[in-house]
Amino acid sequence: MKYLVYTLVFVFALSLNSCASRVVVKQPASVTVVKKLPRHYKVVRVKGKRYYFFNGKHYQKTRRGYVVVRV
């Protein structure tokens, strides 16, 4: 009986500890969203992802429009 109580206490104590850690991702301070790209943009692929290039900036398509990103 004593062994069972010690085992239950040990299992309960282990269940209070978690191996998972919380990851917090910091959002950028400001995001530039463009509704429509200029006429003379170029489509480029970087590591298999599609980006739109114009005037020295890369854009990525989102639901709200196009977002300026760093590649």
C-alpha positions as CSV (number, residue, x, y, z in Angstrom):
1,M,0.0,0.0,0.0
2,K,2.8,2.4,0.9
3,Y,4.5,1.6,-2.5
4,L,1.3,2.5,-4.3
5,V,1.0,5.9,-2.5
6,Y,4.6,6.8,-3.4
7,T,4.0,5.8,-7.0
8,L,0.9,7.9,-7.3
9,V,2.6,10.9,-5.7
10,F,5.6,10.5,-8.1
11,V,3.3,10.2,-11.2
12,F,1.3,13.3,-10.1
13,A,4.5,15.3,-9.6
14,L,5.7,14.4,-13.0
15,S,2.5,15.4,-14.6
16,L,2.9,18.9,-13.3
17,N,6.1,19.4,-15.3
18,S,5.7,20.0,-19.0
19,C,8.4,19.5,-21.7
20,A,6.7,22.1,-24.0
21,S,8.0,25.6,-24.1
22,R,6.2,28.7,-25.2
23,V,7.5,30.4,-28.3
24,V,6.8,34.1,-28.8
25,V,7.3,35.5,-32.3
26,K,7.7,39.3,-32.5
27,Q,5.7,40.9,-35.2
28,P,7.2,43.7,-37.3
29,A,6.5,47.3,-36.2
30,S,5.0,48.3,-39.5
31,V,3.9,46.4,-42.6
32,T,3.5,48.0,-46.0
33,V,0.6,46.6,-47.9
34,V,0.2,47.4,-51.6
35,K,-3.2,46.6,-53.2
36,K,-2.0,46.5,-56.7
37,L,1.5,46.0,-58.1
38,P,3.0,48.4,-60.6
39,R,2.9,47.4,-64.3
40,H,6.6,46.6,-64.8
41,Y,7.2,44.1,-61.9
42,K,9.2,40.9,-62.4
43,V,8.3,37.5,-61.0
44,V,11.3,35.9,-59.2
45,R,11.7,32.6,-57.3
46,V,13.8,32.4,-54.2
47,K,14.1,28.9,-52.6
48,G,11.0,27.8,-54.4
49,K,8.8,30.7,-53.3
50,R,7.4,33.3,-55.6
51,Y,8.2,36.9,-55.1
52,Y,7.4,40.0,-57.1
53,F,10.3,42.4,-57.7
54,F,10.0,46.1,-58.5
55,N,12.1,49.2,-57.8
56,G,14.6,47.3,-55.5
57,K,11.9,45.7,-53.3
58,H,10.5,42.2,-53.1
59,Y,6.8,41.7,-52.6
60,Q,4.9,38.6,-51.4
61,K,1.2,38.0,-52.2
62,T,-1.2,37.9,-49.3
63,R,-5.0,38.0,-48.9
64,R,-5.0,41.7,-48.4
65,G,-2.6,42.6,-51.2
66,Y,1.1,42.5,-51.5
67,V,3.5,42.9,-48.6
68,V,7.1,44.2,-48.8
69,V,9.5,41.5,-47.5
70,R,13.2,41.0,-47.1
71,V,14.6,38.1,-49.1
